[in-house]
Amino acid sequence: MALAAAQRVDAIAAALVPTAATVTTDRFHPFAESELPAWRVTADAEDVTASGLDGTEEHILIVNAEGFVQADTGIDDAMNDLAADGLAAVATAHPNTYQLQGIDREASQSAEACTGVIRLRFATRFFVSPAAPEVIVS
């Protein structure tokens, strides 16, 4: 079984599958044009503190979901549409599990097409036992 943080990353990735051609949790996956739109979902910072629940640890994990799009025109619309689909998918699949922390946008142009990246930052809270870091207690 995977570490609890990886389970939370995988849950977001699974929720995003219907919204894009490609969804990966591989931090260094190079996307081909044919794979766009695409999502890359990765764990970021994870704060851990002792909790008062029977020796468990409280984890606050930041999960980044980066959406990649390409468009000849309207790159901002394409990024925002993908983000809207992603936000709705995560909220529907996992209500009250992930809290949106922020959205960042970046675009670049090469030749005739524009490529855009929209980053959604989610926070999620869970508890694990130090002896079993792959089991989410609550």
C-alpha positions in Angstrom: 0.0 0.0 0.0 1.2 3.5 -0.8 2.1 6.2 1.7 -1.0 8.2 2.8 0.2 11.3 0.9 0.5 9.3 -2.3 -3.1 8.0 -1.8 -4.4 11.5 -1.7 -2.4 12.5 -4.8 -3.8 9.4 -6.6 -7.4 10.2 -5.5 -7.2 13.7 -7.2 -5.6 12.2 -10.3 -8.4 9.6 -10.6 -11.0 12.4 -10.2 -9.4 14.3 -13.1 -9.3 11.5 -15.6 -12.6 12.4 -17.3 -11.4 16.0 -17.8 -8.3 15.5 -19.9 -6.6 13.3 -22.5 -3.8 12.5 -20.1 -3.5 12.4 -16.3 -0.2 11.5 -14.6 1.4 11.6 -11.2 4.9 11.4 -12.7 6.6 14.7 -11.8 8.8 14.6 -14.9 6.5 13.2 -17.6 7.1 15.2 -20.8 3.8 15.8 -22.5 3.5 15.4 -26.3 1.1 17.6 -28.1 -1.2 14.6 -28.7 -1.6 14.2 -24.9 -3.0 17.7 -24.3 -5.1 18.7 -22.4 -3.3 17.0 -19.6 -3.0 17.1 -15.8 0.1 16.4 -13.7 -0.7 15.8 -10.0 2.0 15.8 -7.4 2.6 16.2 -3.7 4.2 19.4 -2.4 4.8 20.4 1.2 3.5 18.2 4.0 3.4 19.5 7.5 3.2 16.9 10.3 2.3 17.4 13.9 1.5 15.1 16.8 -2.2 14.9 17.5 -4.1 14.1 20.6 -5.8 11.1 18.9 -4.2 8.0 20.3 -0.7 8.8 19.3 -1.5 9.6 15.7 0.0 12.3 13.5 -1.9 15.1 11.8 -0.8 15.7 8.2 -1.6 18.8 6.2 -0.6 18.0 2.6 -0.5 20.4 -0.3 -1.3 18.7 -3.6 -0.6 20.5 -6.9 -2.7 19.7 -10.0 -1.1 21.3 -13.1 -3.3 21.5 -16.1 -1.6 21.8 -19.6 -3.5 23.1 -22.6 -2.6 24.3 -26.1 -4.6 26.6 -28.3 -4.1 28.8 -31.4 -6.2 31.6 -29.7 -8.0 31.9 -26.4 -5.3 30.3 -24.2 -6.8 32.0 -21.1 -10.2 30.5 -21.9 -8.7 27.1 -22.4 -6.8 27.2 -19.1 -9.9 28.5 -17.2 -12.2 25.9 -18.8 -9.8 23.1 -17.8 -9.5 24.5 -14.3 -13.3 24.7 -13.9 -13.7 21.1 -15.1 -10.9 20.0 -12.7 -12.3 21.9 -9.7 -15.8 20.4 -10.3 -14.4 16.9 -10.7 -12.4 17.0 -7.5 -15.3 18.6 -5.5 -17.8 16.0 -6.8 -15.5 13.0 -6.3 -14.2 14.0 -2.9 -16.5 16.6 -1.2 -14.9 18.3 1.8 -11.6 16.4 1.4 -9.6 19.0 -0.5 -9.6 22.7 0.1 -8.5 24.9 -2.8 -5.6 27.1 -1.7 -4.8 29.0 -4.9 -4.7 29.1 -8.7 -1.7 30.2 -10.8 -1.5 30.7 -14.5 1.3 30.8 -17.0 1.3 30.9 -20.8 4.0 30.8 -23.5 3.9 31.1 -27.3 6.0 29.3 -29.8 5.3 29.3 -33.5 1.5 29.7 -34.0 0.2 27.8 -30.9 0.1 28.9 -27.3 0.7 26.6 -24.4 -0.8 27.3 -21.0 -0.4 25.9 -17.6 -2.9 26.4 -14.8 -1.9 25.2 -11.3 -4.5 24.3 -8.7 -3.2 24.0 -5.1 -5.2 21.9 -2.8 -4.7 21.3 0.9 -5.9 18.1 2.5 -5.8 17.0 6.2 -5.5 13.4 7.4 -4.3 11.4 10.4 -2.0 8.4 10.4 -0.3 6.3 13.0 3.6 6.6 12.8 3.8 2.8 12.8 1.5 2.6 9.7 2.1 5.7 7.5 0.2 4.1 4.7 -3.1 3.8 6.6 -5.3 6.9 6.9 -7.0 6.8 10.3 -9.4 9.7 9.6 
